[in-house]
Amino acid sequence: MDENHVGTLIERIYSSAFEQNGWDRLAQNLRVEFGASQIATVAYSWADETVQFGYATADPSCAGRYLDYYHKCELILPIYRDNVTRLSCLPVFSTDLLIERDAHFNSEMYQDFLKDYDMSMPLVGMLEISDDKFAHFIVHRPFGRDCFNSEERELLAALTPHLHRGLRIYREMEGLRAKAGAFEDALDAHGAATF
């Protein structure tokens, strides 16, 4: 693994964290880097069974469909919840470590959703997992393509802690941008001079 190249990718993660729509640009870049059909990021809360953050490089309908329905039929979510200790030791894994390929490919999630976006054979970088939430970064290849090799797994493992921190920064910056936008709207509504 080329350390200079990894360093450049790490720099890109942190610079993207501060940019509006930076996570999208980063994911599109890493999609090319990994020869992936799609990149997805999901943060999920066990407590209220909600998706806190959902993103995919596919067209916007993908995230909407996932958030509206398909997260409810994911086979992998209960497996994550029941294996917190085991998964916290694995920064990177293929989902066939947790679920049989046939079960995955025959599931409603794959047949009615993932297949539409060429999302198959996922390699997962576990960004965070605990008793109350998880976040992961998933690199997908289409069905029939080569599996991820050891060098690609090592690269994702090297990037995973930085992706974790980068996502946290990005989400905090999103919140700050939203507050700044609300403040600007309030000024516009009441007039800067009156304020």
Phi and psi in degrees as a GROMACS rama.xvg file:
@    title "Ramachandran Plot"
@    xaxis  label "Phi"
@    yaxis  label "Psi"
@TYPE xy
-78.6017  109.828  ASP-2
-63.2705  -35.0245  GLU-3
-64.7077  -40.8105  ASN-4
-65.985  -42.8669  HIS-5
-60.7799  -42.2814  VAL-6
-59.965  -41.16  GLY-7
-63.1858  -41.7888  THR-8
-65.5873  -38.8512  LEU-9
-64.202  -43.3812  ILE-10
-58.3158  -41.3215  GLU-11
-63.8805  -37.6735  ARG-12
-58.7678  -49.449  ILE-13
-71.9267  -37.4987  TYR-14
-67.4339  -36.3342  SER-15
-66.0597  -29.569  SER-16
-62.9468  -25.5786  ALA-17
-96.0425  -6.08458  PHE-18
-95.3351  144.775  GLU-19
-66.6963  133.368  GLN-20
61.8692  20.056  ASN-21
-65.9794  -34.4397  GLY-22
-64.9022  -35.8747  TRP-23
-63.2637  -48.2906  ASP-24
-62.2132  -41.0733  ARG-25
-62.5948  -47.987  LEU-26
-62.5428  -40.466  ALA-27
-63.4597  -39.1631  GLN-28
-65.1368  -44.9177  ASN-29
-70.9581  -26.1151  LEU-30
-59.4901  -45.2351  ARG-31
-67.138  -44.1355  VAL-32
-54.9683  -41.6281  GLU-33
-95.8309  2.81235  PHE-34
57.8757  41.709  GLY-35
-96.8192  152.904  ALA-36
-79.0304  -36.5741  SER-37
-150.042  156.517  GLN-38
-124.271  136.45  ILE-39
-133.753  149.165  ALA-40
-131.38  131.508  THR-41
-136.367  135.452  VAL-42
-120.55  128.97  ALA-43
-132.434  138.629  TYR-44
-103.026  125.203  SER-45
-70.4376  -36.4253  TRP-46
-55.5445  -50.2981  ALA-47
-112.274  9.86119  ASP-48
51.2792  50.9293  GLU-49
-127.958  153.431  THR-50
-85.5389  119.938  VAL-51
-85.6609  -27.993  GLN-52
-152.819  129.737  PHE-53
-138.556  130.203  GLY-54
-146.559  141.512  TYR-55
-145.4  150  ALA-56
-74.3576  -11.1875  THR-57
-66.3321  175.466  ALA-58
-59.9282  160.813  ASP-59
-55.7138  -23.7312  PRO-60
-63.307  -25.9428  SER-61
-62.4004  -53.9578  CYS-62
-62.0787  -40.9792  ALA-63
-61.8799  -46.4586  GLY-64
-63.6653  -39.4887  ARG-65
-64.7452  -48.4516  TYR-66
-67.2015  -34.7368  LEU-67
-73.1023  -37.9893  ASP-68
-144.47  -49.3603  TYR-69
-67.7792  -20.6429  TYR-70
-64.2772  -22.3657  HIS-71
-74.3555  -20.5578  LYS-72
-112.808  19.2256  CYS-73
-70.3371  124.627  GLU-74
-69.8159  -26.2224  LEU-75
-78.7492  -25.4155  ILE-76
-60.174  -48.07  LEU-77
-64.5371  -31.0102  PRO-78
-67.3815  -41.5384  ILE-79
-58.6716  -50.172  TYR-80
-59.9248  -36.571  ARG-81
-86.2894  -3.67338  ASP-82
-130.892  35.6896  ASN-83
-55.3703  -48.0068  VAL-84
-63.5217  -45.2637  THR-85
-63.7419  -44.6483  ARG-86
-74.423  -26.4077  LEU-87
-66.0652  -18.3403  SER-88
-88.9713  -10.8026  CYS-89
-110.13  102.368  LEU-90
-69.961  -30.3955  PRO-91
-139.75  135.477  VAL-92
-157.313  158.586  PHE-93
-90.4257  141.791  SER-94
-65.8718  -17.4025  THR-95
-70.7645  -5.86848  ASP-96
-69.4523  -28.648  LEU-97
-106.296  -27.3078  LEU-98
-140.493  138.313  ILE-99
-66.1149  142.738  GLU-100
-56.3463  -44.2187  ARG-101
-60.2325  -42.1043  ASP-102
-62.3254  -41.4843  ALA-103
-63.4433  -51.4648  HIS-104
-69.7415  -21.7239  PHE-105
-94.9083  -1.98525  ASN-106
-74.877  156.422  SER-107
-58.5184  -40.641  GLU-108
-55.6287  -46.7716  MET-109
-74.7517  -49.7427  TYR-110
-63.3606  -40.0879  GLN-111
-101.711  -7.6264  ASP-112
-134.469  -67.1147  PHE-113
-59.013  -39.6813  LEU-114
-60.5312  -33.8087  LYS-115
-61.8404  -24.8146  ASP-116
-114.032  16.8266  TYR-117
58.055  34.9927  ASP-118
-99.2058  99.668  MET-119
-145.201  169.709  SER-120
46.3135  58.5764  MET-121
-76.9786  142.222  PRO-122
-111.135  125.69  LEU-123
-110.782  129.941  VAL-124
-102.487  112.744  GLY-125
-80.2061  110.435  MET-126
-79.2312  -37.3812  LEU-127
-163.363  139.289  GLU-128
-149.198  133.656  ILE-129
-150.573  -176.549  SER-130
-67.6125  -16.3288  ASP-131
-116.265  -9.62051  ASP-132
-163.74  169.299  LYS-133
-149.077  159.037  PHE-134
-142.402  135.964  ALA-135
-139.002  159.233  HIS-136
-119.381  117.769  PHE-137
-115.077  130.338  ILE-138
-106.888  120.764  VAL-139
-108.078  143.293  HIS-140
-119.352  152.449  ARG-141
-71.1519  158.031  PRO-142
-55.8738  135.169  PHE-143
94.4613  -13.6342  GLY-144
-81.8797  164.363  ARG-145
-61.027  146.795  ASP-146
-68.577  162.395  CYS-147
-67.604  136.167  PHE-148
-89.6787  175.751  ASN-149
-63.6568  -34.5374  SER-150
-66.188  -40.4211  GLU-151
-67.5977  -37.7068  GLU-152
-64.2047  -42.4367  ARG-153
-62.8546  -40.1034  GLU-154
-63.7138  -46.3772  LEU-155
-63.6885  -37.3351  LEU-156
-63.1499  -39.1231  ALA-157
-68.1057  -33.5647  ALA-158
-84.0416  -23.2253  LEU-159
-55.3682  -48.0164  THR-160
-63.1283  -31.629  PRO-161
-75.3593  -36.3132  HIS-162
-63.4061  -38.6349  LEU-163
-59.881  -52.0896  HIS-164
-66.5577  -40.4314  ARG-165
-60.9831  -41.1319  GLY-166
-65.9927  -40.0113  LEU-167
-62.8205  -44.2153  ARG-168
-62.7542  -45.3491  ILE-169
-59.1587  -44.5607  TYR-170
-67.8156  -36.964  ARG-171
-64.9595  -41.7141  GLU-172
-65.674  -37.602  MET-173
-58.1936  -44.3238  GLU-174
-62.0601  -42.7714  GLY-175
-66.0497  -39.7701  LEU-176
-63.6027  -38.5118  ARG-177
-64.474  -42.1611  ALA-178
-64.8943  -41.6645  LYS-179
-63.1219  -39.6128  ALA-180
-64.3867  -40.0058  GLY-181
-65.2596  -39.4181  ALA-182
-64.07  -44.0941  PHE-183
-62.8911  -39.9593  GLU-184
-62.9263  -40.0615  ASP-185
-64.5898  -40.6291  ALA-186
-63.7038  -42.8975  LEU-187
-62.7404  -41.4475  ASP-188
-67.6157  -35.2747  ALA-189
-103.729  -6.21502  HIS-190
82.552  126.237  GLY-191
-61.2297  -35.4388  ALA-192
-66.0562  -42.4231  ALA-193
-62.8248  -41.8179  THR-194
